[in-house]
Every structure is written in C-alpha cells, then in structure tokens.
Amino acid sequence: MSEIKSMKLYTNVERVYRELGEMGKTVDEPLSVDELCAFDQLHYHGTQALDVAMALIGVDAQPRWLEIGSGLGGPARYLAAYGDIHVTALELQVDQHEVARSLTTRCALDTQVDHVCGDFLAFDGAPGSFDAIVSWLALYHIPERPRLLENCYRLLAPGGCFYTEDLTARGDIDDAQLKLLERDLYAITLRRIDQYRQDMENAGFVVELCKSMSSEWAEFVRVRLAAYRADRGRHLRVHGEAAVNALNDFYSAVNRHFQSGKLGGLRLCARKPGVAV
Ligand SMILES: C[S@@+](CC[C@H](N)C(=O)[O-])C[C@H]1O[C@@H](n2cnc3c(N)ncnc32)[C@H](O)[C@@H]1O
C-alpha cells in the first residue's frame, strides 16, 4: 500500500516559504489571509469554492466549524477571517500541520483557528460539538467511509451541516488504474457519486445538494498544468529543479486521471436532522 507522501503535492512543503520570500516577506513577518491565498489552497478554484460553502451553510448562526484534512490551513484561515467563525483545523501530516500553524499565527488568527494534528478516524470530540463539518479534497484519502460518516454524524449538532468537495470514481475502474490512483493521488476511497449520496443517507444525513464537478475540474486541472509548464523558468528560479519536477509530475498525473474519464468529483451538502438549539 502507498504512503501519503507518494502523492507529490505533499512533498516540499517549504514551497510556501519560498513564495513568501519571492514576495519580499521576511521570516516571521505578519501576513494577511489574502496574501497567502494564491498558494495555500490545495483544492480546485481556491477561495471561490469556500465562498460557495459559506453561502450554502450560512455563517451567522454557525460559529463552530471542523475542517477535516486542513492541509496548509488556507481554507480554515479564509473561513475564519471572512465568515467570522471558529474553525478546528484537523490535519494528518505533521509537516503540513506545523506550516499551517505558523502561518495562522502570522495572520493573527490563532484565537479563531485551532490547529489539531491527527487522523480524523481517531478524532474524539464531544458529541454535537460542531455546527458544520467541512472538507475539501481530503475524504477520498481516508479508509472506512461508514466509520468516517458515523463520526461526522456524532460530532455534528442537530441541524448541523456537512459539506464536502471530494474526488469520485466515474464508472468502474480496473485494478491497474486504481493502483496508479493510489500512488499518484493517495486515493483510498473512491466512490461513484450515486454511492456517495447513498453512503450519506445510510449514515442518517439528509442530502440537500449533490452536484457533479467532474467536467469543471477536468478543465481546471488541464489549465493548471498548462499554466505551470508555461511558467517553468520562473518556478525553477524560485523552487529549484527537484521541487518543480515533483509538482509538475503531480499536476500531470492528476490531469491524466481526469482526462481518462475515470476520475471525477462532487460538491455535496447534507444536514443532520433536528433543530439547532
Ligand atoms: C488535498 S489536501 C487539501 C487541504 C485543504 N483542505 C485545502 O483544500 O487546502 C488533503 C489533506 O487531507 C489530509 N488528510 C488525509 N487523511 C487524513 C485523515 N485521516 N485525517 C486528517 N487529515 C487527513 C492530508 O494530509 C492533506 O493535507
């Protein structure tokens, strides 16, 4: 079985500090959320995707959010700053978690974003302690979907919202491609959209939105790869050959899997039945 670091997006986490250096920022200099947005969002369509989530979930009466798989902390900081909510940002990988925490401190958001390092399947918060659970491109990494959803249901308050943007399978995928998907994207749980919805309903959620993002994301990853290649000279100067080759490999592999027609994605919003108190 692959390790999560077989996915080359997760190597060279210091890329973010090189980008800050390129902007003329000294180490430990204060930062704003907007300055980081171009390189701390590890999902598709950056902060636009977060605006969609905030509009669907609503932020006025939803103060306690959990993000599963928070990466470098980009979504959590943006949600805290623009939604004025409290976010628990749970991240598995220690290096991503440490970078996320230091960036959040530099943005002076540490009272609104709590960074926690760990595996969601072992996350043991109090029942009903979150008004919303959100996740961008992380749940497909995690095994045991029924257990994952059971824990989400338990952690949400009645009436609470579950929102995800996640990768999905399109049709049947043969073993050879599944192996490549695991190596290139650390894809552990790839469900078709109809199965994803059924899994949510089986766990007790009421699905309010379940939308295929497959075509939009196939186009997004195609354009992202072309843009990265076109700017290779600049990237080599800032990051060096090993880091650039790693990210180029990753963007190429993702593009190949999407264009094969076997990899897709969804945006899903569901609610735990009951009335918020
Ligand atoms: C593609 S990144 C997205 C990060 C962030 N959501 C964003 O959009 O910028 C997915 C993240 O999920 C994390 N992850 C994977 N499995 C996890 C688990 N079992 N518990 C917590 N985090 C996990 C990975 O380490 C990775 O940083």
The ligand as an SDF file (V2000), in Angstrom:
LIG
                    3D

 27 29  0  0  0  0  0  0  0  0999 V2000
   -5.5970   17.8520   -0.9090 C   0  0  0  0  0  0  0  0  0  0  0  0
   -5.2370   18.2940    0.7320 S   0  0  0  0  0  0  0  0  0  0  0  0
   -6.4140   19.6050    0.9430 C   0  0  0  0  0  0  0  0  0  0  0  0
   -6.0670   20.5090    2.1120 C   0  0  0  0  0  0  0  0  0  0  0  0
   -7.1050   21.5830    2.3830 C   0  0  0  0  0  0  0  0  0  0  0  0
   -8.4130   21.0020    2.6070 N   0  0  0  0  0  0  0  0  0  0  0  0
   -7.1500   22.5560    1.2310 C   0  0  0  0  0  0  0  0  0  0  0  0
   -8.1020   22.4530    0.4420 O   0  0  0  0  0  0  0  0  0  0  0  0
   -6.2760   23.4040    1.1090 O   0  0  0  0  0  0  0  0  0  0  0  0
   -5.9520   16.9990    1.7520 C   0  0  0  0  0  0  0  0  0  0  0  0
   -5.3920   16.9350    3.1600 C   0  0  0  0  0  0  0  0  0  0  0  0
   -6.0930   15.9290    3.9100 O   0  0  0  0  0  0  0  0  0  0  0  0
   -5.1690   15.3950    4.8530 C   0  0  0  0  0  0  0  0  0  0  0  0
   -5.6480   14.0880    5.3760 N   0  0  0  0  0  0  0  0  0  0  0  0
   -5.6150   12.9130    4.7200 C   0  0  0  0  0  0  0  0  0  0  0  0
   -6.1060   11.9260    5.5100 N   0  0  0  0  0  0  0  0  0  0  0  0
   -6.4540   12.4970    6.6830 C   0  0  0  0  0  0  0  0  0  0  0  0
   -7.0030   11.9930    7.9020 C   0  0  0  0  0  0  0  0  0  0  0  0
   -7.2760   10.6860    8.0660 N   0  0  0  0  0  0  0  0  0  0  0  0
   -7.2460   12.8590    8.9280 N   0  0  0  0  0  0  0  0  0  0  0  0
   -6.9420   14.1830    8.7810 C   0  0  0  0  0  0  0  0  0  0  0  0
   -6.4060   14.7100    7.6440 N   0  0  0  0  0  0  0  0  0  0  0  0
   -6.1810   13.8860    6.5990 C   0  0  0  0  0  0  0  0  0  0  0  0
   -3.8960   15.2840    4.0420 C   0  0  0  0  0  0  0  0  0  0  0  0
   -2.7690   15.1100    4.8730 O   0  0  0  0  0  0  0  0  0  0  0  0
   -3.9190   16.5730    3.2410 C   0  0  0  0  0  0  0  0  0  0  0  0
   -3.1940   17.6070    3.8590 O   0  0  0  0  0  0  0  0  0  0  0  0
  1  2  1  0
  2  3  1  0
  2 10  1  0
  3  4  1  0
  4  5  1  0
  5  6  1  0
  5  7  1  0
  7  8  2  0
  7  9  1  0
 10 11  1  0
 11 12  1  0
 11 26  1  0
 12 13  1  0
 13 14  1  0
 13 24  1  0
 14 15  1  0
 14 23  1  0
 15 16  2  0
 16 17  1  0
 17 18  1  0
 17 23  2  0
 18 19  1  0
 18 20  2  0
 20 21  1  0
 21 22  2  0
 22 23  1  0
 24 25  1  0
 24 26  1  0
 26 27  1  0
M  CHG  2   2   1   9  -1
M  END
$$$$
